[in-house]
Structure formats: C-alpha cells, structure tokens
Amino acid sequence: MLSKTKWSTLAVAALLAGCQSAQPDAPAGAPDSPRGPVVEQLHGQAVADPYRYLEDPQQAQTQAWVEAQRAYGDGILAAIPNRDVIENRISELWNYEKVGAPFFKGEREFFFRNDGLQSQSVMYVKDKPGADARVLLDPNTLSEDGTVALSGISVSPDGNTLGYGVSQSGSDWQQWHFIRIADGKVLGEPLEWIKFSTPQWNEDSSGVWYARYDAPEGEGKLEEVNRAQKLFFHKRGEAQSADTLVYERPDQPEWGFSPTLTDDGQHLVISVWQGTDRRNRVFLKDLKTGDVKPLVDELVAEVGFLGNDGDRYYFKTDLDAPNGRIVAMDINKPASANWQTLVAETASPIDSVKLVNDHFVVVRLKDVLADVMVYGLDGKAQHHLDLPGAGRVVGLTGRRSDTSLYFSFNSTIHPAGVYRYDFDGDAVHAHRLPEVAFDPEQYVSEQVFYTSKDGTRVPMLITYKKGLEKDGDNPTLLYAYGGFNVSVTPRFSPATIAWLDMGGVYAVPNLRGGGEYGLHWHQGGMRGNKQNVFDDYYAAAEYLIDEGYTRSERLGAYGRSNGGLLMGAALTQRPDLFAAVLPAVGVLDMLRYHKFTIGWAWIPEYGSADNAEDFEYLMAYSPLHNVTERAYPATMVMTADHDDRVVPAHSYKFTAAMQAAQTGAAPIFARIEHNAGHGAGKPTAMRIAEQRDIYAFLWHSFGLTIPDSL
C-alpha cells in the first residue's frame, strides 16, 4: 500500500486540476457528495439511499457531481509519472494486422480486417472466387472520434445486400441500415429502436425479420426500462412504418424474440428468451399459413436450433444433460420424451455447435480449454481436430454445403489466428496468422487448480514472463467474472503482454457462476449461491500469495460488469487481500439494479429485492449497502456516461459512499469515460488509454515507479 504522503501528493494534483473542495471525512481533494434524506422500508428493514439523486443524469446536481468527479479522477491519473510509457508500449504491441474468419454468401466472401490501430475493424468483400478484396464498409468513417461503432451485420442469402447495425457511444440501442453490396447504394430508411436482435433474412433476400422495442419517451432513454419486445418483418427498401407485426405477447412483457429461418425456408423458428435465463421457449411459425405453434412451451432447459431436414429438427440442449447434448426432434411430435439423442453428453460441456458440410462441429471445454470434435448427422464421431495448441476456439463459419470450416484460435500469449479445416482431408491448416512485435515463446501461461472455501476445485490460468521468481513480490493482476453462464476462456490482448513486460503476473480464475463446467457450475454461483463466486475469488488471491507469486501489497483486483459486482464485494468483504481494486461498469446496487433499462432481465441470475427471500441474501452482499467506515485499498471505479446496460448510477453512488467511508490514506475515485458505454464498440485509442490507466493506477498503488521505457 502506498504511503499517505505519496497519495496525498496525487490528491493535491487532482485538486489543482479543478475539483471541488473536499468533505471532512474524505481523502484530501475528493469532491463533495451531499447526502440526501431517502430512506425506504423494505421487508421491514429501513434502507437508506442517500445518493439516490445520482440516478438521474438529467439533474443539474448529478451533472455537477459527475464533472467534479471526472476532473478529480483524471487529475489523479495524470499525476502518475511515466504513464505515457505504458501507453506507448501497449500501442506498439497493438499495432498489428488483425483478420477475422471469412464467411460466404452467394458467390461472395466476406471478412473483417484491422490494419493495427484503426478505431474499428473494416469489412471487406471478394465479389467472386479469386477476386481482390475491396472495402465494403468502413465504420471509421461513421464518426470523427470513432464512437459510432458497428454493432452487427446480416448479409442476405444471395450475397447482394448488407444489413448493418450501428450504435452511438457504446449504447445498446442499434440503428440498422441496408446497402446494395455491388455499388453501396443505400436501400430505404434505417430501422430504429432495436436492442438485442440481429435481423434474419428471408429465403429470397427481399426482407428481414427483426425484434424491436417501442421508442422510449422523454429524455431518460438511457435509464428507461425496456419491455414488450415485438417481432416484425421489414421489406427491403420500404419505410419502417410499413413493417408487418409478426409476433407479440403483450401478456408477457418480459419475453424477447430471436428469429431463425429454417434450412428449407418453410418455417421461422422463434427462440423466446426471458431475461438472462439460460432456458428458453421455442415457437414455430409456418410461413405459408402464418400459424405459430409451440415446440417447447415451458422454461425447462436451453434449446438452441441448429438446422433441419424436413420435419427433423436439430437442437443443442441441456435438458437431462447439464453439459449439453444434440438431439433430433420431429416437429409433429415435439414432446421431449420423443427427442432422439444424436450426440450424447460427455464430461466436458459443449461450448458451441455449428452445422457445416452436413456435420455437427462441436466445441467442448476440457478444463476450460477448447476441444473440437466432428460428428455426422447420425451422431457418430468422425474426426477430432488437431488444434494449434491449448487455447480458445471461436468464430466458427461455414454453411451446410461448404466443404471447409473456418475458425479463430488464440490463447493468452498467442494472438488470434484464422484456421481452416477441410472435411475431406481431416486436417487443420493455418489460413491467416498475425505478425506481432513480441515472441510468445518468452512467456508462460500455466493452468493450476486450487481449493475454494467449501472444498470446490477451481481452475486458474496464470501468465507471466519466463524467468519469474516466486519470491512473493511480483505485481499481480487478478481478473475474474463469475456469472451468467459465461465461460472465461483464454483470450489474447496485446495489453496483457505489456503488463507481463512490466514484470507483472496476470491471473484469471474460472469461478462458479460461469459455464466452464456446465449447468451445475453456473447454478453454484447464482442467486442465493452468489457468495460462492466471491469465496472462489478470495481463494484464488490466497493461492497466489501462498504459492509465492505475490503478496497483498502487490495484488490488484479487476472485473467488469458482473465482474464489477465481484470487485464491489471484494472491497466490502475482503479489503485486506488487495492493494488496489478496480470495479468497472459494475452492478453495485443489488436492491435497485432491476429498475433500469434491461436490468430486470438479470433477475433469473441475481434474484429481486422485491422478493423477501431474495432481499435477505442480496442485502447481505450488495456492495453499496455494505460500505462501512474503514480503511479501504486504493480504488478506481470505472464507468461511462452513456452506459445503458449497467447504468452509471451504480458506480456514481458507490463512489460517493466509498469516499465518505474511507478512513485510510489510499484514494478512492471514479474514472468516467465520456461518450462511451458498457464496452462494446469502444474505439482502439480509448481501449488503449483505459488499459494505460489501469496499469498506471495499479503500479502506483503497489508503490512502484514506472520505468522510463519498456
């Protein structure tokens, strides 16, 4: 932990940067956060919410608070010496060509490419086999500062029309446009008020199905709750006002709809989701008669459509198979008792499935690492893919008629390369590999297993530069997520290499709440079991200390979104373990999270304070409600003023409460990005600056000096 004198110097620098005067019980320089009188009775308990006013971004008091806190935080970071050295090294490592796996529509081939430091990746097209690639869509031209980002694409089956979504400042709201691929001609007006939906083309490429919400009213577009999604059909070139309503359920405002056209073009499979519940319903719309019938009418399991041959439909499901299986359903007899298991459940959970070349390509997680097997439509195993190493497989592309499959592979120390698997040759070939400004052989990424509080065995990847001494003195960054069935598999970032070059250790445990070990692993960290996630994380920190990688004074904690909640819990439950903590875009008010935008959709994962039983365990760990006067480690709360998923009010209120409760010398401040959202679509320069500040903050919190060069 830094000395009081050293952090006070930074606080003074921040004060000189234009912050308001400090309140008496806050570290020197922290802006004032007036307390309000709000107290509510929840299930017989009085709950104070003194910073409720910070939930309203339109209020002048909130806007003044945000500007003061932004100036304070920016001032603290700017006063850290040699911060630019970190930025320069990250930029150097980031500046290499990045190419995505190609996909095909009609005779055309499409792929994304970034030449290195472009704000957004550019979409290219080859108009026919052997043709030169040309730029089809350059998102970098959509805005001067790169904050208008491409949020999705959908190419028509004939390969002649591109639909693409854009979002502003990282918002979840999307606006979809359509252009003719041959000459870029704009086709009709854009589609508005789309969230959590990618348009699905019909068979003759004349239009798309898509889901949208009603336009929000008033100025509170970032905070207004999103309910009652509706499914429409849009005919290419016509006005959105002429779109046809395909399906809605006003009696079920929490339902959302994801359409997929069947392989024979006869039906529309409508996956009906309800919040973030992994389970879904499945409805089938006959495109000739317009009739809609249920195939799966209850929330009993995940049921994901893969393809069909006539009335024989293929699904990936976890019904009676926590690790997943592939089944065939006769849509005339859709009851689950009639499903035929094609690919049985194994000890390794299914991560993804793609139907290519009339084969099921199944990616499983074997202790978090990718393992890929190819099966015939009869479910018989045919080929096991020989991967380039131990890592992550994503971005499977290919059609049922294609003879090759493309995918991306990476690990923590190996950047993503594109590989091709030829079904007739049973071999994996490198298709396009990046050239980078470092040697992966100079780094180590090892998987270890440790024991959590209740005896559960938990895996963790630990990455560092060769020659590291386990002397208990290494700067270490412990990143984690732990929720929503999300599997945290090895992911490459050039910024991670910069951290390793600084002498840092990068550790990522696979906490319960994720999907790394199937359904039971997820359930072990959700709702009333959420404390298991926190305990898994603390045990990871203790393992790193016990095994000599680091010590508490050199250990930093970092997590985003649901991982930001984890950071809030770490601060309020085990502040002794860490020298610095970074809750980023975190869910920090567990009693009111469901009252904003899409927050209600997380109730299946967290529970709701409106329910007395849920209130008890939510109140027990809600970071905002467990802040007490004590000495906290250095804390940088990270958020963005246009985050309409986890609204910034979470971070604002938590920052105010922490600053008021801090009795120690370490600073507590907010890093508030302008014209940014939850994280998606963030331009490269903004991402590099964010990583620069994370590393500079950690290094300084560890009492270390950033060198003049890296």
VEXLORO-275995 format. One record per residue (C-alpha): z, y, x. Coordinates in steps of 0.2 Angstrom, whole numbers, plus 5000, padded with zeros to 4 digits. Layout:
VEXLORO-275995
ZYX/...
//
This chain:
VEXLORO-275995
500050005000/499650175006/501050295011/501550434999/500950565011/499150495013/498850484994/499650654991/498350725003/496950654992/497850714976/497850894983/496050874987/495750824969/496750974963/495751094973/494151014965/494651104949/495850994940/497251054928/499051064933/500050904935/501350854922/503050824929/503150634928/501350604935/500750594953/500350764961/498750834954/498550714939/497850814924/499050844909/498850714894/499850784880/500750664869/500350654850/501550604836/500650454830/501750304826/501250164814/502150024806/501349854810/502049704803/503749784803/503649854820/503550034825/502050054837/501750224845/500050284849/500250454857/498550464864/497650424848/496650594849/495650524864/494750404852/493750554845/492450604858/491950754847/493650834848/493750984860/495450914866/494650754871/493150834879/494350944890/495350794894/493850704900/493150844911/494850864919/495050684922/493250664929/493550814941/495250734947/494450564950/492850624958/493950734969/495050594975/493550484979/492550624988/494050654999/493950475006/493150495024/491550405028/491150355010/489350385014/489350245027/489650115014/488350195003/487050185017/487450005021/487349955003/485650045001/484949965017/485349795010/484749834993/483049894999/482049734997/480749664985/481449584970/480249474959/480649384943/479949214937/478249234929/477849184911/476249164902/475549214885/473749184881/472749194897/473949324904/475349304917/476749424917/478249464929/479449594934/479549674952/480649804960/480049864977/481849894983/482650044977/481750084961/482950134947/482150004935/481049854938/479249864934/478249754923/476649684929/475249584922/473749474928/472449484915/471749314919/472049174932/471649234949/471549424944/472549554954/474249614946/474249784938/475649884932/475949864913/477549954910/478550064922/480250104915/480550234929/479350354920/480350354904/481650474911/481850584926/483650514931/483250334926/484550324912/483250274899/483050084903/482049944897/483249834886/482049694881/480249634879/479249524867/477449484871/476349424857/475749244857/473949294861/474449394876/473649554869/475149664863/476849704871/478349754862/479749834872/481449904869/482250044877/484050114877/484750284882/486150304894/486650114893/486850114874/486749954864/485550044852/483750004855/482150084850/480649964851/478850014855/477249924854/475649944865/474049864867/474049774884/472249794888/472249984889/474050044885/473650114868/475250144858/475250054841/476150134827/477850224827/479350144836/480650044827/482450114826/484250064825/484049894832/485549804841/485749634847/484049574842/482349544851/480849544839/479949374836/478049374834/477249284820/475849154824/474349264823/475149404833/475049534818/476849574817/478649534821/480249484813/481749584819/483549624814/484249804812/485749894805/485750044794/485650214803/487450274807/487950434798/488750594806/489050624824/490050474828/488650354832/489550284847/491050234838/490450194820/490750004816/489149904815/489049784800/487749714787/486349674799/484649644790/483149544794/481449624792/479649594795/478649734804/476749734803/476049794819/475449974818/476250014802/477750134799/479550054799/479750124782/478449994776/479349844784/479749694772/481549644770/481549454774/483449414773/485049494770/486849444765/487749594758/489149474753/489349434771/489349594781/489849514797/488349404798/486949434810/485249354811/484149294826/482449234820/481349104830/479649044824/479348854824/478148774836/476948734821/477048914814/477648844797/479448904797/480649034803/482248964810/483649094807/485149074818/486549154808/487949214820/489649284816/490349394829/490549314846/491049154838/490049014848/489748924832/488348974821/487448934805/485548884804/484448934789/482548884787/481349004779/479648924773/478349054777/477148984764/478348984749/479649114756/481048994751/482648994763/483748844764/485248794775/485148664788/486848704795/487848804782/489648804789/490348864806/490648694813/489848704830/488548784841/486748734835/485348804846/483548774841/482448714855/480748664846/480048544833/478648414830/478348424811/479948394802/480848334818/481848474825/482648484841/484348564844/485648584858/487348574850/489248544854/489648454838/490648304843/490148344861/491148484869/490048484884/488448484874/487048364869/485248374862/484948304845/483448274833/483648324815/482548284801/482448444791/482348344775/483948264779/484948394789/486648324787/487448304804/487848124800/485948094801/485648184818/484948074832/485648094849/484248114862/485248174877/487048124877/488548224883/489048204901/490548254911/489548414916/489248544902/487548604898/487248774903/485448794896/483948694890/482148744890/480748634882/479248634894/477748514896/478548414881/480048384891/481848444890/482348534906/484248534906/485348644917/487148574918/488648644928/489348524940/490948614945/490148774942/488548744952/486848704944/486248534942/484548514934/483848354925/482148324916/482148214900/480748154889/480648194871/481448024868/482948074878/482547964893/483048044910/481448064921/481748174936/483248254945/482748424953/483048444971/483748624972/483648734987/485548724989/487148744979/487048894968/486448964951/484848924941/484249054928/482749124920/481848964916/480049004910/478648894903/477848834887/477748664879/475948654885/476248714903/476248584917/477348694928/479148764926/479748924935/481548974938/482649084949/483949014961/485249114970/486949094977/488249224983/487449235000/485649194996/484649324986/483649264970/482049174974/480749104962/480348924962/479048814954/479248634948/477648534944/477948404931/476548294938/477248304956/479148294954/479448424967/480148594968/479148724978/479548904984/478449024974/479149184980/480549214991/481349384996/481449455014/483149535017/484049635030/485349505034/485549325040/486349215026/486749095040/488049215046/489149205030/490149065022/490349035004/491548895000/492248814984/494048774983/495248714969/496948774966/498348734953/498748864939/500448894932/500348744919/499548624932/497748654927/496548634941/495448784943/493948814955/493648974965/492149024977/492749114992/491449205003/491649285020/490849315036/490849175049/492249195062/493549255049/495349215054/496549165041/497949275048/498449345031/497749515035/495949515028/495449645015/495049544999/494249574983/494649454968/493449474954/493549374938/493049374919/493849234909/493249244892/491849224878/491249054884/490449154899/490149044914/490349144930/489149054941/488649114959/487749274959/487049374973/487249554976/486749654991/488349754989/489349594991/488549575008/489049755013/490849705008/490849555019/490049655034/491549775032/492649625036/493149585018/493349425008/492549404991/493449284979/492849234962/493949104952/493249014936/494649054924/494948974907/494149064893/492449044902/491148904898/491148824916/491948654909/491348664891/492148694875/493948644879/493948764894/493448904883/494748864870/496048854883/495849044886/495549124869/496649194855/498449134857/497949044874/497449204882/498949204894/498249054902/496749164908/498049284916/499049144924/497449074931/497049234939/498849264947/498749084954/497149124962/497949284970/499449174976/498249044983/497349174993/498949235000/499749065003/498249005012/498149155024/496649235018/497549395014/499249475008/499649584993/499449745003/497649695006/497249624990/496149714977/495849664958/494249694949/493549644932/492349714919/492349724900/493449564895/493749564914/494449744912/495649674900/496249554913/496449694925/497549784912/498649634911/498749614930/499349794931/500649774917/501249594921/501049574940/500849734949/501749664964/500249554968/498949694971/498749844982/497349914971/496749864953/495049914945/494949894926/493149934922/492449964904/493949864899/494649814882/496349884884/497049924866/497149754858/497849824842/496349934838/494849864848/494049794832/493949964823/492550024834/490649984834/490449794837/492249764841/492649674825/491449534832/492749494845/494049434833/493549254835/493949274853/495449384853/496149374835/496649534825/498149634824/497849644805/498549464805/500449454808/500249294819/498949364830/499849534831/501349444840/500349374854/499149524855/500649644856/501449534870/499949564882/498949714876/498849824892/499049994883/500649934874/501449854889/501450004901/503150054906/503950174919/503750084936/502850094952/501050034950/499749994963/498350114966/497250114950/495450164947/495050154928/493150144927/492250184911/490650284905/490550414892/489050334882/489850154881/489650104863/490149924866/491949944873/492150124868/492850234882/494350274872/495150114878/495050174896/495550354891/497150304883/497650184896/497350304910/498450434901/499850304898/499750244916/499850414924/501350464913/502250304918/501850304936/503450314947/502650264963/501550364976/499950274973/498650374962/498050324945/496450404940/494850374930/493050364936/492050424921/490150404923/489050524914/487550464903/487950284906/488550144895/489349974896/488249924912/486549864906/485049964912/486050064924/484850134937/484950074955/485650234963/487050234950/487450054954/487550084972/488650234970/489850134959/489949994972/490250134986/491650204976/492450034973/492449984991/492950154997/494450154985/494949984990/494850015009/495850175007/497150084996/497349955009/497750085022/496150055032/494950185039/493050165035/492150155052/490850275057/489450145055/489249975048/
//
